[in-house]
Amino acid sequence: MSWREIRTVEPDKRSGKPCIRGMRVTVSDVLDYLASGMTPEEIVAEFTYLTLDDIRASLSFAAQRERRLAAPVEC
């Protein structure tokens, strides 16, 4: 499943931040959980409304955004 199918943006929800499937959980929330040391399995066990596809889509979205924002490096 593509991150484009999971990530939603609604101006009136979480200040327009990218969210997961229209919920109030943002992509950055998921990334923060991962950065704090939680495994994807721990996240979906703790937040039963999330799926492993949601976690993978969040990572994919973040990677795509990073590639887009990365400036070319001159040698």
PDB file of N, CA, C, O and CB in Angstrom:
ATOM      1  N   MET A   1       0.845  -1.178   0.000  1.00  0.00           N
ATOM      2  CA  MET A   1       0.000   0.000   0.000  1.00  0.00           C
ATOM      3  C   MET A   1       0.893   1.245   0.000  1.00  0.00           C
ATOM      4  O   MET A   1       1.871   1.313   0.744  1.00  0.00           O
ATOM      5  CB  MET A   1      -0.962  -0.004   1.225  1.00  0.00           C
ATOM      6  N   SER A   2       0.561   2.196  -0.811  1.00  0.00           N
ATOM      7  CA  SER A   2       1.323   3.438  -0.923  1.00  0.00           C
ATOM      8  C   SER A   2       0.969   4.388   0.207  1.00  0.00           C
ATOM      9  O   SER A   2      -0.157   4.381   0.706  1.00  0.00           O
ATOM     10  CB  SER A   2       1.068   4.108  -2.276  1.00  0.00           C
ATOM     11  N   TRP A   3       1.945   5.214   0.614  1.00  0.00           N
ATOM     12  CA  TRP A   3       1.658   6.217   1.645  1.00  0.00           C
ATOM     13  C   TRP A   3       0.588   7.180   1.179  1.00  0.00           C
ATOM     14  O   TRP A   3      -0.117   7.767   1.999  1.00  0.00           O
ATOM     15  CB  TRP A   3       2.924   6.987   2.019  1.00  0.00           C
ATOM     16  N   ARG A   4       0.456   7.352  -0.129  1.00  0.00           N
ATOM     17  CA  ARG A   4      -0.556   8.262  -0.667  1.00  0.00           C
ATOM     18  C   ARG A   4      -1.981   7.795  -0.350  1.00  0.00           C
ATOM     19  O   ARG A   4      -2.912   8.599  -0.291  1.00  0.00           O
ATOM     20  CB  ARG A   4      -0.381   8.397  -2.176  1.00  0.00           C
ATOM     21  N   GLU A   5      -2.133   6.486  -0.149  1.00  0.00           N
ATOM     22  CA  GLU A   5      -3.442   5.923   0.173  1.00  0.00           C
ATOM     23  C   GLU A   5      -3.759   6.020   1.666  1.00  0.00           C
ATOM     24  O   GLU A   5      -4.917   5.886   2.062  1.00  0.00           O
ATOM     25  CB  GLU A   5      -3.507   4.470  -0.274  1.00  0.00           C
ATOM     26  N   ILE A   6      -2.750   6.249   2.488  1.00  0.00           N
ATOM     27  CA  ILE A   6      -2.919   6.255   3.939  1.00  0.00           C
ATOM     28  C   ILE A   6      -2.850   7.656   4.523  1.00  0.00           C
ATOM     29  O   ILE A   6      -3.611   7.985   5.434  1.00  0.00           O
ATOM     30  CB  ILE A   6      -1.870   5.384   4.586  1.00  0.00           C
ATOM     31  N   ARG A   7      -1.960   8.475   4.019  1.00  0.00           N
ATOM     32  CA  ARG A   7      -1.750   9.815   4.563  1.00  0.00           C
ATOM     33  C   ARG A   7      -2.849  10.748   4.092  1.00  0.00           C
ATOM     34  O   ARG A   7      -3.181  10.778   2.906  1.00  0.00           O
ATOM     35  CB  ARG A   7      -0.373  10.361   4.155  1.00  0.00           C
ATOM     36  N   THR A   8      -3.417  11.514   5.023  1.00  0.00           N
ATOM     37  CA  THR A   8      -4.448  12.496   4.693  1.00  0.00           C
ATOM     38  C   THR A   8      -4.062  13.837   5.295  1.00  0.00           C
ATOM     39  O   THR A   8      -3.351  13.899   6.298  1.00  0.00           O
ATOM     40  CB  THR A   8      -5.846  12.041   5.207  1.00  0.00           C
ATOM     41  N   VAL A   9      -4.535  14.900   4.676  1.00  0.00           N
ATOM     42  CA  VAL A   9      -4.312  16.247   5.197  1.00  0.00           C
ATOM     43  C   VAL A   9      -5.652  16.969   5.191  1.00  0.00           C
ATOM     44  O   VAL A   9      -6.288  17.118   4.148  1.00  0.00           O
ATOM     45  CB  VAL A   9      -3.236  17.028   4.351  1.00  0.00           C
ATOM     46  N   GLU A  10      -6.068  17.413   6.369  1.00  0.00           N
ATOM     47  CA  GLU A  10      -7.310  18.165   6.516  1.00  0.00           C
ATOM     48  C   GLU A  10      -6.994  19.420   7.318  1.00  0.00           C
ATOM     49  O   GLU A  10      -6.496  19.326   8.440  1.00  0.00           O
ATOM     50  CB  GLU A  10      -8.430  17.306   7.213  1.00  0.00           C
ATOM     51  N   PRO A  11      -7.276  20.593   6.758  1.00  0.00           N
ATOM     52  CA  PRO A  11      -6.922  21.850   7.431  1.00  0.00           C
ATOM     53  C   PRO A  11      -7.460  21.975   8.855  1.00  0.00           C
ATOM     54  O   PRO A  11      -6.820  22.604   9.697  1.00  0.00           O
ATOM     55  CB  PRO A  11      -7.423  23.001   6.624  1.00  0.00           C
ATOM     56  N   ASP A  12      -8.623  21.389   9.138  1.00  0.00           N
ATOM     57  CA  ASP A  12      -9.226  21.535  10.457  1.00  0.00           C
ATOM     58  C   ASP A  12      -8.845  20.419  11.435  1.00  0.00           C
ATOM     59  O   ASP A  12      -9.348  20.373  12.558  1.00  0.00           O
ATOM     60  CB  ASP A  12     -10.717  21.584  10.317  1.00  0.00           C
ATOM     61  N   LYS A  13      -7.961  19.528  11.007  1.00  0.00           N
ATOM     62  CA  LYS A  13      -7.547  18.426  11.869  1.00  0.00           C
ATOM     63  C   LYS A  13      -6.046  18.497  12.098  1.00  0.00           C
ATOM     64  O   LYS A  13      -5.266  18.447  11.148  1.00  0.00           O
ATOM     65  CB  LYS A  13      -7.940  17.064  11.252  1.00  0.00           C
ATOM     66  N   ARG A  14      -5.642  18.614  13.354  1.00  0.00           N
ATOM     67  CA  ARG A  14      -4.231  18.670  13.757  1.00  0.00           C
ATOM     68  C   ARG A  14      -3.464  19.750  12.987  1.00  0.00           C
ATOM     69  O   ARG A  14      -2.315  19.550  12.592  1.00  0.00           O
ATOM     70  CB  ARG A  14      -3.565  17.303  13.539  1.00  0.00           C
ATOM     71  N   SER A  15      -4.107  20.874  12.786  1.00  0.00           N
ATOM     72  CA  SER A  15      -3.513  22.049  12.123  1.00  0.00           C
ATOM     73  C   SER A  15      -3.025  21.746  10.708  1.00  0.00           C
ATOM     74  O   SER A  15      -2.071  22.361  10.232  1.00  0.00           O
ATOM     75  CB  SER A  15      -2.354  22.580  12.950  1.00  0.00           C
ATOM     76  N   GLY A  16      -3.670  20.811  10.049  1.00  0.00           N
ATOM     77  CA  GLY A  16      -3.324  20.501   8.671  1.00  0.00           C
ATOM     78  C   GLY A  16      -2.105  19.615   8.506  1.00  0.00           C
ATOM     79  O   GLY A  16      -1.610  19.445   7.391  1.00  0.00           O
ATOM     80  N   LYS A  17      -1.607  19.039   9.611  1.00  0.00           N
ATOM     81  CA  LYS A  17      -0.456  18.137   9.526  1.00  0.00           C
ATOM     82  C   LYS A  17      -0.878  16.829   8.855  1.00  0.00           C
ATOM     83  O   LYS A  17      -2.037  16.426   8.962  1.00  0.00           O
ATOM     84  CB  LYS A  17       0.139  17.862  10.939  1.00  0.00           C
ATOM     85  N   PRO A  18       0.046  16.167   8.169  1.00  0.00           N
ATOM     86  CA  PRO A  18      -0.276  14.871   7.569  1.00  0.00           C
ATOM     87  C   PRO A  18      -0.686  13.865   8.640  1.00  0.00           C
ATOM     88  O   PRO A  18       0.049  13.627   9.598  1.00  0.00           O
ATOM     89  CB  PRO A  18       0.925  14.335   6.770  1.00  0.00           C
ATOM     90  N   CYS A  19      -1.866  13.282   8.465  1.00  0.00           N
ATOM     91  CA  CYS A  19      -2.422  12.325   9.422  1.00  0.00           C
ATOM     92  C   CYS A  19      -2.539  10.946   8.779  1.00  0.00           C
ATOM     93  O   CYS A  19      -2.338  10.780   7.575  1.00  0.00           O
ATOM     94  CB  CYS A  19      -3.803  12.801   9.932  1.00  0.00           C
ATOM     95  N   ILE A  20      -2.867   9.971   9.608  1.00  0.00           N
ATOM     96  CA  ILE A  20      -3.042   8.590   9.163  1.00  0.00           C
ATOM     97  C   ILE A  20      -4.525   8.313   8.966  1.00  0.00           C
ATOM     98  O   ILE A  20      -5.311   8.406   9.909  1.00  0.00           O
ATOM     99  CB  ILE A  20      -2.425   7.591  10.183  1.00  0.00           C
ATOM    100  N   ARG A  21      -4.904   7.973   7.746  1.00  0.00           N
ATOM    101  CA  ARG A  21      -6.269   7.563   7.389  1.00  0.00           C
ATOM    102  C   ARG A  21      -7.363   8.420   7.997  1.00  0.00           C
ATOM    103  O   ARG A  21      -8.386   7.896   8.438  1.00  0.00           O
ATOM    104  CB  ARG A  21      -6.485   6.155   7.802  1.00  0.00           C
ATOM    105  N   GLY A  22      -7.162   9.732   8.026  1.00  0.00           N
ATOM    106  CA  GLY A  22      -8.197  10.630   8.506  1.00  0.00           C
ATOM    107  C   GLY A  22      -8.331  10.691  10.016  1.00  0.00           C
ATOM    108  O   GLY A  22      -9.184  11.411  10.534  1.00  0.00           O
ATOM    109  N   MET A  23      -7.499   9.945  10.728  1.00  0.00           N
ATOM    110  CA  MET A  23      -7.539   9.971  12.194  1.00  0.00           C
ATOM    111  C   MET A  23      -6.768  11.187  12.697  1.00  0.00           C
ATOM    112  O   MET A  23      -6.199  11.941  11.908  1.00  0.00           O
ATOM    113  CB  MET A  23      -6.948   8.659  12.795  1.00  0.00           C
ATOM    114  N   ARG A  24      -6.754  11.367  13.993  1.00  0.00           N
ATOM    115  CA  ARG A  24      -6.031  12.479  14.600  1.00  0.00           C
ATOM    116  C   ARG A  24      -4.585  12.099  14.948  1.00  0.00           C
ATOM    117  O   ARG A  24      -3.911  12.817  15.686  1.00  0.00           O
ATOM    118  CB  ARG A  24      -6.762  12.952  15.853  1.00  0.00           C
ATOM    119  N   VAL A  25      -4.124  10.988  14.423  1.00  0.00           N
ATOM    120  CA  VAL A  25      -2.745  10.542  14.612  1.00  0.00           C
ATOM    121  C   VAL A  25      -1.933  11.049  13.428  1.00  0.00           C
ATOM    122  O   VAL A  25      -2.249  10.743  12.278  1.00  0.00           O
ATOM    123  CB  VAL A  25      -2.652   8.973  14.741  1.00  0.00           C
ATOM    124  N   THR A  26      -0.884  11.827  13.708  1.00  0.00           N
ATOM    125  CA  THR A  26      -0.073  12.371  12.622  1.00  0.00           C
ATOM    126  C   THR A  26       1.067  11.433  12.269  1.00  0.00           C
ATOM    127  O   THR A  26       1.457  10.565  13.050  1.00  0.00           O
ATOM    128  CB  THR A  26       0.475  13.742  13.002  1.00  0.00           C
ATOM    129  N   VAL A  27       1.588  11.635  11.073  1.00  0.00           N
ATOM    130  CA  VAL A  27       2.777  10.912  10.646  1.00  0.00           C
ATOM    131  C   VAL A  27       3.913  11.187  11.636  1.00  0.00           C
ATOM    132  O   VAL A  27       4.662  10.277  11.989  1.00  0.00           O
ATOM    133  CB  VAL A  27       3.186  11.320   9.200  1.00  0.00           C
ATOM    134  N   SER A  28       4.040  12.431  12.078  1.00  0.00           N
ATOM    135  CA  SER A  28       5.116  12.752  13.019  1.00  0.00           C
ATOM    136  C   SER A  28       4.910  12.054  14.363  1.00  0.00           C
ATOM    137  O   SER A  28       5.894  11.736  15.031  1.00  0.00           O
ATOM    138  CB  SER A  28       5.205  14.267  13.225  1.00  0.00           C
ATOM    139  N   ASP A  29       3.675  11.806  14.783  1.00  0.00           N
ATOM    140  CA  ASP A  29       3.435  11.018  15.998  1.00  0.00           C
ATOM    141  C   ASP A  29       4.061   9.633  15.844  1.00  0.00           C
ATOM    142  O   ASP A  29       4.783   9.163  16.722  1.00  0.00           O
ATOM    143  CB  ASP A  29       1.909  10.898  16.292  1.00  0.00           C
ATOM    144  N   VAL A  30       3.773   8.997  14.724  1.00  0.00           N
ATOM    145  CA  VAL A  30       4.303   7.659  14.469  1.00  0.00           C
ATOM    146  C   VAL A  30       5.827   7.684  14.428  1.00  0.00           C
ATOM    147  O   VAL A  30       6.478   6.816  15.009  1.00  0.00           O
ATOM    148  CB  VAL A  30       3.745   7.099  13.151  1.00  0.00           C
ATOM    149  N   LEU A  31       6.393   8.666  13.749  1.00  0.00           N
ATOM    150  CA  LEU A  31       7.851   8.770  13.677  1.00  0.00           C
ATOM    151  C   LEU A  31       8.455   9.007  15.056  1.00  0.00           C
ATOM    152  O   LEU A  31       9.520   8.471  15.363  1.00  0.00           O
ATOM    153  CB  LEU A  31       8.259   9.898  12.725  1.00  0.00           C
ATOM    154  N   ASP A  32       7.793   9.797  15.886  1.00  0.00           N
ATOM    155  CA  ASP A  32       8.262  10.030  17.257  1.00  0.00           C
ATOM    156  C   ASP A  32       8.254   8.728  18.066  1.00  0.00           C
ATOM    157  O   ASP A  32       9.189   8.466  18.822  1.00  0.00           O
ATOM    158  CB  ASP A  32       7.383  11.094  17.954  1.00  0.00           C
ATOM    159  N   TYR A  33       7.207   7.915  17.911  1.00  0.00           N
ATOM    160  CA  TYR A  33       7.160   6.635  18.615  1.00  0.00           C
ATOM    161  C   TYR A  33       8.332   5.751  18.194  1.00  0.00           C
ATOM    162  O   TYR A  33       8.981   5.125  19.032  1.00  0.00           O
ATOM    163  CB  TYR A  33       5.824   5.917  18.344  1.00  0.00           C
ATOM    164  N   LEU A  34       8.592   5.706  16.896  1.00  0.00           N
ATOM    165  CA  LEU A  34       9.711   4.901  16.395  1.00  0.00           C
ATOM    166  C   LEU A  34      11.046   5.444  16.903  1.00  0.00           C
ATOM    167  O   LEU A  34      11.916   4.676  17.312  1.00  0.00           O
ATOM    168  CB  LEU A  34       9.705   4.871  14.856  1.00  0.00           C
ATOM    169  N   ALA A  35      11.207   6.756  16.875  1.00  0.00           N
ATOM    170  CA  ALA A  35      12.448   7.381  17.320  1.00  0.00           C
ATOM    171  C   ALA A  35      12.685   7.160  18.815  1.00  0.00           C
ATOM    172  O   ALA A  35      13.829   7.123  19.269  1.00  0.00           O
ATOM    173  CB  ALA A  35      12.424   8.875  17.010  1.00  0.00           C
ATOM    174  N   SER A  36      11.598   7.013  19.577  1.00  0.00           N
ATOM    175  CA  SER A  36      11.744   6.794  21.018  1.00  0.00           C
ATOM    176  C   SER A  36      12.150   5.356  21.342  1.00  0.00           C
ATOM    177  O   SER A  36      12.445   5.031  22.492  1.00  0.00           O
ATOM    178  CB  SER A  36      10.443   7.134  21.733  1.00  0.00           C
ATOM    179  N   GLY A  37      12.163   4.500  20.322  1.00  0.00           N
ATOM    180  CA  GLY A  37      12.595   3.122  20.523  1.00  0.00           C
ATOM    181  C   GLY A  37      11.502   2.084  20.411  1.00  0.00           C
ATOM    182  O   GLY A  37      11.776   0.887  20.495  1.00  0.00           O
ATOM    183  N   MET A  38      10.260   2.520  20.222  1.00  0.00           N
ATOM    184  CA  MET A  38       9.174   1.549  20.055  1.00  0.00           C
ATOM    185  C   MET A  38       9.331   0.836  18.716  1.00  0.00           C
ATOM    186  O   MET A  38       9.702   1.451  17.716  1.00  0.00           O
ATOM    187  CB  MET A  38       7.783   2.246  20.144  1.00  0.00           C
ATOM    188  N   THR A  39       9.049  -0.449  18.704  1.00  0.00           N
ATOM    189  CA  THR A  39       9.043  -1.185  17.450  1.00  0.00           C
ATOM    190  C   THR A  39       7.680  -0.998  16.787  1.00  0.00           C
ATOM    191  O   THR A  39       6.713  -0.629  17.453  1.00  0.00           O
ATOM    192  CB  THR A  39       9.357  -2.697  17.681  1.00  0.00           C
ATOM    193  N   PRO A  40       7.597  -1.248  15.497  1.00  0.00           N
ATOM    194  CA  PRO A  40       6.279  -1.167  14.841  1.00  0.00           C
ATOM    195  C   PRO A  40       5.243  -2.070  15.517  1.00  0.00           C
ATOM    196  O   PRO A  40       4.077  -1.700  15.645  1.00  0.00           O
ATOM    197  CB  PRO A  40       6.404  -1.548  13.360  1.00  0.00           C
ATOM    198  N   GLU A  41       5.679  -3.249  15.945  1.00  0.00           N
ATOM    199  CA  GLU A  41       4.766  -4.178  16.600  1.00  0.00           C
ATOM    200  C   GLU A  41       4.269  -3.621  17.938  1.00  0.00           C
ATOM    201  O   GLU A  41       3.103  -3.798  18.291  1.00  0.00           O
ATOM    202  CB  GLU A  41       5.452  -5.529  16.813  1.00  0.00           C
ATOM    203  N   GLU A  42       5.154  -2.950  18.679  1.00  0.00           N
ATOM    204  CA  GLU A  42       4.746  -2.341  19.941  1.00  0.00           C
ATOM    205  C   GLU A  42       3.756  -1.201  19.711  1.00  0.00           C
ATOM    206  O   GLU A  42       2.815  -1.017  20.484  1.00  0.00           O
ATOM    207  CB  GLU A  42       5.969  -1.828  20.702  1.00  0.00           C
ATOM    208  N   ILE A  43       3.976  -0.447  18.653  1.00  0.00           N
ATOM    209  CA  ILE A  43       3.079   0.672  18.340  1.00  0.00           C
ATOM    210  C   ILE A  43       1.680   0.161  18.038  1.00  0.00           C
ATOM    211  O   ILE A  43       0.706   0.681  18.582  1.00  0.00           O
ATOM    212  CB  ILE A  43       3.616   1.486  17.145  1.00  0.00           C
ATOM    213  N   VAL A  44       1.560  -0.847  17.182  1.00  0.00           N
ATOM    214  CA  VAL A  44       0.224  -1.344  16.838  1.00  0.00           C
ATOM    215  C   VAL A  44      -0.425  -2.084  18.000  1.00  0.00           C
ATOM    216  O   VAL A  44      -1.652  -2.153  18.074  1.00  0.00           O
ATOM    217  CB  VAL A  44       0.300  -2.261  15.625  1.00  0.00           C
ATOM    218  N   ALA A  45       0.373  -2.639  18.907  1.00  0.00           N
ATOM    219  CA  ALA A  45      -0.196  -3.269  20.107  1.00  0.00           C
ATOM    220  C   ALA A  45      -0.738  -2.208  21.064  1.00  0.00           C
ATOM    221  O   ALA A  45      -1.778  -2.408  21.690  1.00  0.00           O
ATOM    222  CB  ALA A  45       0.867  -4.140  20.822  1.00  0.00           C
ATOM    223  N   GLU A  46      -0.039  -1.087  21.177  1.00  0.00           N
ATOM    224  CA  GLU A  46      -0.443  -0.003  22.074  1.00  0.00           C
ATOM    225  C   GLU A  46      -1.595   0.816  21.496  1.00  0.00           C
ATOM    226  O   GLU A  46      -2.508   1.215  22.219  1.00  0.00           O
ATOM    227  CB  GLU A  46       0.743   0.907  22.361  1.00  0.00           C
ATOM    228  N   PHE A  47      -1.544   1.061  20.198  1.00  0.00           N
ATOM    229  CA  PHE A  47      -2.552   1.868  19.508  1.00  0.00           C
ATOM    230  C   PHE A  47      -3.246   0.959  18.499  1.00  0.00           C
ATOM    231  O   PHE A  47      -2.865   0.909  17.330  1.00  0.00           O
ATOM    232  CB  PHE A  47      -1.908   3.131  18.801  1.00  0.00           C
ATOM    233  N   THR A  48      -4.256   0.249  18.958  1.00  0.00           N
ATOM    234  CA  THR A  48      -4.862  -0.827  18.171  1.00  0.00           C
ATOM    235  C   THR A  48      -5.541  -0.357  16.889  1.00  0.00           C
ATOM    236  O   THR A  48      -5.849  -1.172  16.020  1.00  0.00           O
ATOM    237  CB  THR A  48      -5.858  -1.552  19.008  1.00  0.00           C
ATOM    238  N   TYR A  49      -5.773   0.925  16.765  1.00  0.00           N
ATOM    239  CA  TYR A  49      -6.385   1.473  15.557  1.00  0.00           C
ATOM    240  C   TYR A  49      -5.351   1.687  14.450  1.00  0.00           C
ATOM    241  O   TYR A  49      -5.721   1.998  13.318  1.00  0.00           O
ATOM    242  CB  TYR A  49      -7.089   2.791  15.876  1.00  0.00           C
ATOM    243  N   LEU A  50      -4.071   1.526  14.757  1.00  0.00           N
ATOM    244  CA  LEU A  50      -3.014   1.624  13.741  1.00  0.00           C
ATOM    245  C   LEU A  50      -2.644   0.233  13.252  1.00  0.00           C
ATOM    246  O   LEU A  50      -2.822  -0.759  13.958  1.00  0.00           O
ATOM    247  CB  LEU A  50      -1.764   2.350  14.306  1.00  0.00           C
ATOM    248  N   THR A  51      -2.122   0.179  12.026  1.00  0.00           N
ATOM    249  CA  THR A  51      -1.689  -1.088  11.443  1.00  0.00           C
ATOM    250  C   THR A  51      -0.218  -0.994  11.063  1.00  0.00           C
ATOM    251  O   THR A  51       0.360   0.092  11.019  1.00  0.00           O
ATOM    252  CB  THR A  51      -2.551  -1.454  10.208  1.00  0.00           C
ATOM    253  N   LEU A  52       0.370  -2.140  10.792  1.00  0.00           N
ATOM    254  CA  LEU A  52       1.756  -2.128  10.318  1.00  0.00           C
ATOM    255  C   LEU A  52       1.871  -1.388   8.990  1.00  0.00           C
ATOM    256  O   LEU A  52       2.893  -0.755   8.727  1.00  0.00           O
ATOM    257  CB  LEU A  52       2.287  -3.563  10.170  1.00  0.00           C
ATOM    258  N   ASP A  53       0.847  -1.456   8.156  1.00  0.00           N
ATOM    259  CA  ASP A  53       0.847  -0.681   6.908  1.00  0.00           C
ATOM    260  C   ASP A  53       0.896   0.819   7.202  1.00  0.00           C
ATOM    261  O   ASP A  53       1.547   1.569   6.475  1.00  0.00           O
ATOM    262  CB  ASP A  53      -0.403  -1.016   6.064  1.00  0.00           C
ATOM    263  N   ASP A  54       0.215   1.261   8.259  1.00  0.00           N
ATOM    264  CA  ASP A  54       0.263   2.669   8.645  1.00  0.00           C
ATOM    265  C   ASP A  54       1.692   3.077   9.017  1.00  0.00           C
ATOM    266  O   ASP A  54       2.152   4.156   8.643  1.00  0.00           O
ATOM    267  CB  ASP A  54      -0.696   2.938   9.825  1.00  0.00           C
ATOM    268  N   ILE A  55       2.381   2.214   9.748  1.00  0.00           N
ATOM    269  CA  ILE A  55       3.755   2.505  10.169  1.00  0.00           C
ATOM    270  C   ILE A  55       4.661   2.572   8.947  1.00  0.00           C
ATOM    271  O   ILE A  55       5.449   3.507   8.804  1.00  0.00           O
ATOM    272  CB  ILE A  55       4.269   1.433  11.169  1.00  0.00           C
ATOM    273  N   ARG A  56       4.551   1.583   8.067  1.00  0.00           N
ATOM    274  CA  ARG A  56       5.381   1.567   6.855  1.00  0.00           C
ATOM    275  C   ARG A  56       5.076   2.774   5.971  1.00  0.00           C
ATOM    276  O   ARG A  56       5.990   3.365   5.398  1.00  0.00           O
ATOM    277  CB  ARG A  56       5.157   0.263   6.064  1.00  0.00           C
ATOM    278  N   ALA A  57       3.817   3.139   5.856  1.00  0.00           N
ATOM    279  CA  ALA A  57       3.440   4.298   5.043  1.00  0.00           C
ATOM    280  C   ALA A  57       4.015   5.582   5.631  1.00  0.00           C
ATOM    281  O   ALA A  57       4.435   6.468   4.887  1.00  0.00           O
ATOM    282  CB  ALA A  57       1.911   4.404   4.934  1.00  0.00           C
ATOM    283  N   SER A  58       4.037   5.689   6.949  1.00  0.00           N
ATOM    284  CA  SER A  58       4.618   6.871   7.595  1.00  0.00           C
ATOM    285  C   SER A  58       6.105   6.979   7.289  1.00  0.00           C
ATOM    286  O   SER A  58       6.609   8.061   6.990  1.00  0.00           O
ATOM    287  CB  SER A  58       4.395   6.821   9.116  1.00  0.00           C
ATOM    288  N   LEU A  59       6.801   5.854   7.364  1.00  0.00           N
ATOM    289  CA  LEU A  59       8.233   5.854   7.038  1.00  0.00           C
ATOM    290  C   LEU A  59       8.467   6.179   5.565  1.00  0.00           C
ATOM    291  O   LEU A  59       9.387   6.923   5.226  1.00  0.00           O
ATOM    292  CB  LEU A  59       8.858   4.495   7.379  1.00  0.00           C
ATOM    293  N   SER A  60       7.646   5.627   4.710  1.00  0.00           N
ATOM    294  CA  SER A  60       7.776   5.888   3.278  1.00  0.00           C
ATOM    295  C   SER A  60       7.519   7.354   2.958  1.00  0.00           C
ATOM    296  O   SER A  60       8.235   7.956   2.158  1.00  0.00           O
ATOM    297  CB  SER A  60       6.813   5.005   2.488  1.00  0.00           C
ATOM    298  N   PHE A  61       6.493   7.925   3.587  1.00  0.00           N
ATOM    299  CA  PHE A  61       6.188   9.336   3.400  1.00  0.00           C
ATOM    300  C   PHE A  61       7.359  10.202   3.851  1.00  0.00           C
ATOM    301  O   PHE A  61       7.748  11.138   3.152  1.00  0.00           O
ATOM    302  CB  PHE A  61       4.915   9.717   4.167  1.00  0.00           C
ATOM    303  N   ALA A  62       7.921   9.893   5.017  1.00  0.00           N
ATOM    304  CA  ALA A  62       9.047  10.670   5.540  1.00  0.00           C
ATOM    305  C   ALA A  62      10.267  10.552   4.631  1.00  0.00           C
ATOM    306  O   ALA A  62      10.970  11.537   4.409  1.00  0.00           O
ATOM    307  CB  ALA A  62       9.402  10.207   6.959  1.00  0.00           C
ATOM    308  N   ALA A  63      10.519   9.372   4.113  1.00  0.00           N
ATOM    309  CA  ALA A  63      11.655   9.181   3.207  1.00  0.00           C
ATOM    310  C   ALA A  63      11.449   9.964   1.911  1.00  0.00           C
ATOM    311  O   ALA A  63      12.378  10.605   1.420  1.00  0.00           O
ATOM    312  CB  ALA A  63      11.854   7.682   2.897  1.00  0.00           C
ATOM    313  N   GLN A  64      10.256   9.916   1.364  1.00  0.00           N
ATOM    314  CA  GLN A  64       9.957  10.657   0.139  1.00  0.00           C
ATOM    315  C   GLN A  64      10.106  12.156   0.373  1.00  0.00           C
ATOM    316  O   GLN A  64      10.665  12.867  -0.462  1.00  0.00           O
ATOM    317  CB  GLN A  64       8.536  10.334  -0.358  1.00  0.00           C
ATOM    318  N   ARG A  65       9.612  12.629   1.501  1.00  0.00           N
ATOM    319  CA  ARG A  65       9.705  14.060   1.823  1.00  0.00           C
ATOM    320  C   ARG A  65      11.164  14.480   1.975  1.00  0.00           C
ATOM    321  O   ARG A  65      11.556  15.550   1.510  1.00  0.00           O
ATOM    322  CB  ARG A  65       8.921  14.379   3.117  1.00  0.00           C
ATOM    323  N   GLU A  66      11.957  13.650   2.619  1.00  0.00           N
ATOM    324  CA  GLU A  66      13.382  13.934   2.791  1.00  0.00           C
ATOM    325  C   GLU A  66      14.093  14.003   1.439  1.00  0.00           C
ATOM    326  O   GLU A  66      14.908  14.897   1.210  1.00  0.00           O
ATOM    327  CB  GLU A  66      14.039  12.863   3.681  1.00  0.00           C
ATOM    328  N   ARG A  67      13.791  13.075   0.558  1.00  0.00           N
ATOM    329  CA  ARG A  67      14.411  13.096  -0.780  1.00  0.00           C
ATOM    330  C   ARG A  67      14.049  14.376  -1.518  1.00  0.00           C
ATOM    331  O   ARG A  67      14.885  14.971  -2.199  1.00  0.00           O
ATOM    332  CB  ARG A  67      13.971  11.865  -1.607  1.00  0.00           C
ATOM    333  N   ARG A  68      12.791  14.795  -1.377  1.00  0.00           N
ATOM    334  CA  ARG A  68      12.325  15.991  -2.066  1.00  0.00           C
ATOM    335  C   ARG A  68      12.971  17.253  -1.496  1.00  0.00           C
ATOM    336  O   ARG A  68      13.261  18.188  -2.243  1.00  0.00           O
ATOM    337  CB  ARG A  68      10.807  16.092  -1.973  1.00  0.00           C
ATOM    338  N   LEU A  69      13.196  17.290  -0.197  1.00  0.00           N
ATOM    339  CA  LEU A  69      13.748  18.465   0.457  1.00  0.00           C
ATOM    340  C   LEU A  69      15.282  18.536   0.381  1.00  0.00           C
ATOM    341  O   LEU A  69      15.870  19.606   0.539  1.00  0.00           O
ATOM    342  CB  LEU A  69      13.311  18.486   1.896  1.00  0.00           C
ATOM    343  N   ALA A  70      15.911  17.396   0.142  1.00  0.00           N
ATOM    344  CA  ALA A  70      17.375  17.357   0.119  1.00  0.00           C
ATOM    345  C   ALA A  70      17.909  18.195  -1.032  1.00  0.00           C
ATOM    346  O   ALA A  70      17.501  18.030  -2.181  1.00  0.00           O
ATOM    347  CB  ALA A  70      17.881  15.908   0.001  1.00  0.00           C
ATOM    348  N   ALA A  71      18.820  19.088  -0.706  1.00  0.00           N
ATOM    349  CA  ALA A  71      19.445  19.922  -1.734  1.00  0.00           C
ATOM    350  C   ALA A  71      20.587  19.149  -2.380  1.00  0.00           C
ATOM    351  O   ALA A  71      21.257  18.360  -1.713  1.00  0.00           O
ATOM    352  CB  ALA A  71      19.960  21.261  -1.132  1.00  0.00           C
ATOM    353  N   PRO A  72      20.815  19.369  -3.676  1.00  0.00           N
ATOM    354  CA  PRO A  72      21.946  18.688  -4.330  1.00  0.00           C
ATOM    355  C   PRO A  72      23.253  19.138  -3.679  1.00  0.00           C
ATOM    356  O   PRO A  72      23.436  20.307  -3.340  1.00  0.00           O
ATOM    357  CB  PRO A  72      21.968  18.985  -5.870  1.00  0.00           C
ATOM    358  N   VAL A  73      24.143  18.179  -3.520  1.00  0.00           N
ATOM    359  CA  VAL A  73      25.435  18.455  -2.907  1.00  0.00           C
ATOM    360  C   VAL A  73      26.448  18.689  -4.017  1.00  0.00           C
ATOM    361  O   VAL A  73      26.590  17.880  -4.934  1.00  0.00           O
ATOM    362  CB  VAL A  73      25.884  17.287  -1.972  1.00  0.00           C
ATOM    363  N   GLU A  74      27.147  19.813  -3.914  1.00  0.00           N
ATOM    364  CA  GLU A  74      28.191  20.102  -4.895  1.00  0.00           C
ATOM    365  C   GLU A  74      29.507  19.529  -4.417  1.00  0.00           C
ATOM    366  O   GLU A  74      29.823  19.575  -3.228  1.00  0.00           O
ATOM    367  CB  GLU A  74      28.319  21.620  -5.142  1.00  0.00           C
ATOM    368  N   CYS A  75      30.268  18.992  -5.345  1.00  0.00           N
ATOM    369  CA  CYS A  75      31.585  18.444  -5.002  1.00  0.00           C
ATOM    370  C   CYS A  75      32.676  19.456  -5.197  1.00  0.00           C
ATOM    371  O   CYS A  75      33.845  19.158  -4.954  1.00  0.00           O
ATOM    372  CB  CYS A  75      31.884  17.219  -5.827  1.00  0.00           C
TER     373      CYS A  75
END
